[in-house]
Amino acid sequence: MAERNKKSLSYKIQKNPFMFVLLIIVIVVALFGVINLVPAIKETFKSSENETTTKAVEETVGATQEDKTIPVKNVKNYLNTITSVKAEKTDKGVAVTVEFKDNASLLKEHSATNVNAPGVIPVFCFYLNDGTQLNCPGELKLNGERNSAVYYLNDITDYANVVALVEEVTVTNENVLENKFNICLQSKTQTIPTKTVVGNYGKSIEELNNAAEYKANAVSLADGVKEVQIVKNSKFVWLDIYFEDELSYVELNNDFITNFVCFGFSEGGANYKYDFIISKNDSLNMIRCKFDTYSLKVVADEIGNSALTVDGLFTDYPISVWTSDYDNEIDLFCLNSVTDIKDNLDSGVTEESTDTTQDSTDVAETTEAAE
């Protein structure tokens, strides 16, 4: 047993200090290797994980790009210089890319001296089932290298709200171009689109356009108000106010710091004032004022006329329109009136109102008596 102990490693180390030092060195080297190996292993795992993540992201991005393309069915090219059309959904709305046969035709069709200076903006003209045309101004980007124009509709909210209200259909970025539409061009100095690029409606804007259909019966226009257009039916109204220039656009809207567009009218000896929901288009110096049946319910209840419709309100009543920032009011114009009624609203004086229900009854009684 004693002989076996003498042969053991511990006995030899005790008798030979050099071996003890050597053992310490071996242990230190081993520990140093382990310490350096752990980060290396972690880095290897991290690198592998990053490669996997990058690959997954690339695959996801690729799939997303593929999913962005949306079909545009039965589209007709209204310009003989067009060679192709494609559409994609974006985070905000849709983008339609139209390629032209050459750079000269691209610039000519867009009244441009170069790709950075087009003289037009695109307007997405949508059509309800009753033929009502809804103009939604978009944005334009010209690409000289590809001889292409990209027409962006970055907000479908106005159109989607009307379709949901009138036709009870849900419109999204994916299906908006499945509806009846034309993409048209409108000069930056005009208030209506005049040239059709592509569309599936079947008739071009050149065939349909009638400026009188858009122009509102507005009087007493403030200096700086260029034109007022109106689109309406029984459930909604869009009142588009075009200003002469950027200066008028800003100043008549309280520098857009705090700005409301308001309207008022008189009924039964009382005055009523309400706010529009508004959206603005800087490229056209235009404010769109919106009103629909949801807001109308409040008006109808207050004036005691449950049969009131949106087009009835904006056709039959003398209405004054102004902007306000709480402290200041700026008169813009009046609808359906030969006089400025804003002063009367402020002073409490009302014009003689017409009781349309009573008039209808009187007409019926007169007709009945004649029979």
C-alpha positions in Angstrom: 0.0 0.0 0.0 2.8 2.4 0.9 4.5 1.5 -2.4 1.3 2.4 -4.3 1.0 5.7 -2.5 4.6 6.6 -3.6 3.6 6.1 -7.2 0.6 8.3 -6.9 0.5 11.8 -8.6 -0.1 13.6 -5.3 2.9 11.9 -3.7 5.2 12.9 -6.6 3.9 16.5 -6.5 4.6 16.7 -2.8 8.2 15.4 -3.3 8.8 17.5 -6.4 7.8 21.2 -6.2 8.5 21.7 -9.9 5.6 19.4 -10.7 3.4 21.4 -8.4 4.2 24.6 -10.2 3.6 22.8 -13.6 0.2 21.7 -12.4 -0.7 25.2 -11.4 0.3 26.4 -14.8 -1.8 23.8 -16.5 -4.9 24.7 -14.4 -4.4 28.4 -15.2 -4.1 27.8 -18.9 -7.2 25.6 -18.8 -9.2 28.3 -17.0 -8.0 31.0 -19.4 -9.1 28.8 -22.3 -12.5 28.3 -20.8 -12.9 32.0 -20.0 -12.1 32.9 -23.7 -14.2 30.1 -25.1 -17.4 31.2 -23.5 -17.6 34.6 -25.2 -16.6 33.0 -28.5 -19.4 30.5 -28.1 -21.8 33.3 -27.3 -20.6 35.3 -30.3 -21.1 32.3 -32.5 -24.7 31.8 -31.3 -25.3 35.6 -31.6 -23.9 35.6 -35.2 -26.1 32.6 -36.1 -29.1 34.2 -34.5 -28.5 37.5 -36.4 -28.1 35.6 -39.7 -31.4 33.8 -39.0 -33.1 37.1 -38.0 -31.7 38.9 -41.1 -32.9 36.1 -43.3 -36.3 36.1 -41.7 -36.6 39.9 -42.2 -35.5 39.6 -45.8 -38.0 36.9 -46.4 -40.7 39.0 -44.7 -39.8 42.1 -46.6 -39.8 40.2 -49.8 -43.3 38.8 -49.0 -44.5 42.2 -48.1 -43.3 43.7 -51.3 -45.1 41.0 -53.3 -48.3 41.6 -51.3 -48.3 45.3 -52.1 -49.3 44.8 -55.7 -53.1 45.1 -56.1 -55.1 44.3 -59.2 -56.6 47.0 -61.3 -59.3 45.4 -63.5 -60.8 46.7 -66.8 -58.5 49.7 -66.8 -58.6 51.8 -70.0 -55.7 54.0 -71.1 -57.1 57.3 -72.2 -53.7 58.6 -73.5 -52.1 56.9 -76.5 -48.6 57.6 -75.0 -49.2 55.1 -72.2 -47.3 51.7 -72.3 -48.2 50.1 -69.0 -50.1 50.5 -65.7 -49.6 48.9 -62.3 -50.9 49.6 -58.8 -49.7 49.0 -55.3 -51.1 49.6 -51.9 -49.0 51.8 -49.5 -49.1 52.4 -45.8 -51.3 55.5 -46.4 -53.3 54.6 -49.5 -52.5 53.5 -53.0 -49.9 54.3 -55.7 -50.6 53.9 -59.4 -47.5 53.8 -61.7 -48.1 54.7 -65.4 -45.3 54.3 -67.9 -45.1 56.5 -71.0 -43.4 55.7 -74.3 -40.7 58.4 -73.9 -39.6 61.3 -71.7 -41.0 63.9 -74.1 -44.5 62.4 -73.8 -44.2 62.1 -70.0 -43.4 65.8 -69.7 -46.0 66.9 -72.2 -48.9 65.1 -70.7 -48.1 66.6 -67.3 -47.4 70.2 -68.5 -43.9 69.9 -67.1 -40.7 71.6 -68.2 -38.8 68.9 -66.2 -39.6 66.0 -63.9 -39.4 68.3 -60.8 -41.9 70.9 -62.1 -45.2 69.4 -63.2 -48.0 71.9 -63.8 -50.7 69.5 -62.7 -51.8 67.4 -59.8 -53.6 64.0 -60.0 -57.2 63.7 -59.0 -58.7 60.3 -58.2 -62.3 60.7 -59.4 -64.6 58.0 -57.8 -68.2 57.4 -58.8 -71.1 56.3 -56.6 -73.7 54.0 -58.0 -76.0 57.0 -58.7 -73.2 58.6 -60.8 -72.1 61.2 -58.2 -68.5 62.1 -58.8 -66.2 62.4 -55.8 -62.9 64.2 -56.5 -60.0 63.2 -54.3 -56.8 65.2 -55.0 -53.6 63.2 -54.9 -49.8 63.6 -55.3 -47.6 63.2 -58.3 -44.0 62.0 -58.8 -42.4 61.9 -62.3 -39.4 59.6 -63.0 -37.5 60.6 -66.1 -35.3 57.5 -66.1 -38.3 55.2 -66.4 -40.5 57.6 -68.3 -43.1 57.0 -65.6 -45.5 58.9 -63.4 -46.6 57.7 -60.0 -50.0 58.9 -58.8 -50.5 58.7 -55.1 -53.8 58.8 -53.2 -52.4 59.0 -49.6 -55.7 59.3 -47.8 -58.9 57.4 -48.8 -60.7 58.5 -45.6 -63.0 61.0 -47.3 -64.1 58.6 -50.0 -64.3 55.6 -47.7 -66.6 57.5 -45.3 -69.0 58.5 -48.1 -69.2 55.0 -49.6 -69.8 53.5 -46.1 -72.5 56.0 -45.5 -74.3 56.0 -48.8 -73.7 52.5 -50.1 -72.8 50.6 -46.9 -69.6 49.3 -48.4 -66.3 49.1 -46.7 -63.4 50.5 -48.7 -59.8 49.7 -47.8 -56.4 50.3 -49.5 -56.6 46.8 -50.9 -59.9 47.2 -52.7 -60.3 50.9 -53.3 -59.3 50.5 -57.0 -62.0 47.8 -57.5 -64.5 50.6 -57.3 -65.4 52.9 -60.3 -62.7 55.5 -60.8 -60.7 57.6 -63.2 -57.3 59.1 -62.5 -57.4 62.6 -64.0 -55.1 65.6 -64.1 -56.0 69.1 -62.9 -54.0 72.2 -63.5 -52.7 73.8 -60.4 -54.4 77.0 -61.5 -57.8 75.4 -62.1 -60.5 74.0 -59.8 -61.7 71.0 -61.9 -59.8 68.1 -63.5 -59.8 68.2 -67.3 -57.7 65.3 -68.6 -58.2 61.6 -68.0 -55.1 59.3 -67.8 -56.5 55.9 -66.9 -59.7 54.5 -65.4 -62.3 51.8 -65.3 -65.5 54.0 -65.2 -66.1 53.7 -68.9 -66.4 57.5 -69.6 -63.6 60.0 -69.4 -63.7 63.3 -67.5 -63.7 65.0 -70.8 -67.1 63.4 -71.6 -68.5 64.0 -68.1 -67.2 67.3 -67.0 -69.6 70.1 -66.5 -68.3 72.9 -64.3 -71.8 74.1 -63.5 -72.5 70.8 -61.7 -69.8 71.6 -59.2 -70.1 75.3 -58.7 -72.0 76.3 -55.6 -74.6 79.0 -55.4 -72.2 81.3 -53.4 -72.4 85.1 -53.1 -70.6 87.7 -51.1 -67.2 85.9 -51.5 -64.5 87.4 -49.4 -61.4 88.8 -51.1 -59.1 85.8 -51.6 -61.9 83.2 -52.1 -61.6 82.0 -55.7 -64.4 79.6 -56.1 -66.8 77.3 -54.0 -67.8 73.9 -55.3 -70.4 71.6 -53.8 -71.2 67.9 -54.1 -74.2 66.6 -52.2 -77.0 64.2 -51.8 -79.5 63.3 -49.1 -76.7 61.9 -46.8 -73.6 64.0 -47.3 -72.1 67.2 -48.6 -68.6 68.2 -49.6 -68.1 72.0 -49.8 -64.7 72.7 -51.4 -63.4 76.3 -50.9 -60.6 77.3 -53.3 -58.5 80.3 -52.4 -56.8 82.6 -54.8 -53.3 81.9 -53.6 -51.3 80.6 -50.6 -51.4 83.9 -48.8 -55.2 84.1 -48.9 -55.4 80.4 -48.1 -53.4 80.9 -44.9 -54.7 84.3 -43.8 -58.4 83.5 -44.2 -57.9 80.3 -42.2 -56.3 82.0 -39.2 -52.8 80.9 -40.2 -54.0 77.3 -39.5 -53.0 77.7 -35.8 -56.5 77.2 -34.5 -59.0 77.1 -37.3 -62.6 76.1 -37.6 -64.9 76.5 -40.6 -68.4 77.3 -39.4 -71.8 77.8 -40.9 -75.1 79.2 -39.7 -78.7 79.8 -40.7 -82.0 81.0 -39.3 -85.1 78.9 -38.8 -88.4 79.8 -37.0 -87.0 83.1 -35.6 -83.9 81.4 -34.1 -80.3 81.3 -35.2 -78.2 78.1 -35.5 -74.4 77.8 -35.8 -72.4 74.6 -36.4 -68.9 73.5 -37.4 -67.9 71.5 -40.5 -65.4 68.6 -40.4 -62.6 69.8 -42.6 -59.6 68.5 -44.5 -57.2 70.6 -46.5 -55.1 70.4 -49.7 -52.1 72.6 -49.7 -51.2 72.0 -53.3 -54.6 73.4 -54.5 -55.0 76.0 -51.7 -58.3 74.3 -50.9 -60.3 73.5 -47.8 -62.9 70.7 -48.0 -65.8 71.1 -45.6 -67.8 67.9 -44.8 -71.2 67.4 -43.3 -73.3 64.2 -43.2 -76.4 62.5 -41.7 -74.6 61.9 -38.3 -74.1 65.6 -37.8 -77.5 66.4 -39.4 -79.4 64.5 -36.7 -78.3 67.2 -34.2 -79.4 70.0 -36.5 -82.8 68.3 -37.2 -83.5 67.7 -33.6 -82.6 71.3 -32.6 -84.8 72.9 -35.3 -87.6 70.3 -35.0 -87.5 69.0 -38.5 -87.1 65.3 -38.6 -87.6 65.2 -42.4 -84.6 67.4 -43.0 -81.9 66.0 -45.4 -78.4 67.1 -46.0 -79.1 68.3 -49.6 -82.3 69.9 -48.3 -80.3 71.9 -45.7 -77.7 73.1 -48.2 -80.2 73.8 -51.0 -83.1 75.4 -49.3 -81.6 77.4 -46.5 -79.6 80.7 -46.8 -76.4 79.7 -45.2 -73.4 81.8 -44.1 -69.9 80.3 -43.9 -67.0 81.7 -42.0 -63.7 80.7 -40.2 -63.0 81.1 -36.5 -60.1 80.7 -34.1 -62.3 81.3 -31.1 -61.4 84.9 -30.8 -61.7 86.1 -34.4 -64.2 85.3 -37.2 -63.6 85.9 -40.9 -66.6 85.9 -43.2 -66.0 83.8 -46.4 -69.3 83.7 -48.4 -73.0 82.9 -48.3 -75.0 80.1 -50.0 -78.4 80.3 -51.5 -78.8 84.0 -50.7 -78.6 87.3 -52.5 -77.5 89.1 -49.3 -74.9 88.6 -46.7 -76.7 86.9 -43.8 -73.8 86.7 -41.4 -74.5 90.1 -39.9 -78.1 89.1 -39.3 -77.0 86.0 -37.5 -74.7 88.0 -35.3 -77.3 90.6 -34.5 -80.1 88.1 -33.9 -82.1 89.5 -36.9 -83.4 86.6 -39.0 -84.6 86.6 -42.6 -88.2 85.4 -43.1 -87.9 81.6 -43.2 -89.9 79.3 -45.5 -91.9 76.5 -43.9 -91.4 73.9 -46.7 -93.7 71.4 -45.0 -96.6 73.9 -44.8 -95.9 75.0 -48.4 -96.2 71.4 -49.6 -99.5 71.0 -47.6 -100.9 74.2 -49.1 -100.0 73.1 -52.6 -101.7 69.7 -52.0 -104.8 71.4 -50.7 -104.9 73.8 -53.6 -104.6 70.9 -56.1 -107.2 68.9 -54.3 -109.7 71.9 -54.4 -109.0 72.4 -58.1 -109.9 68.7 -58.8 
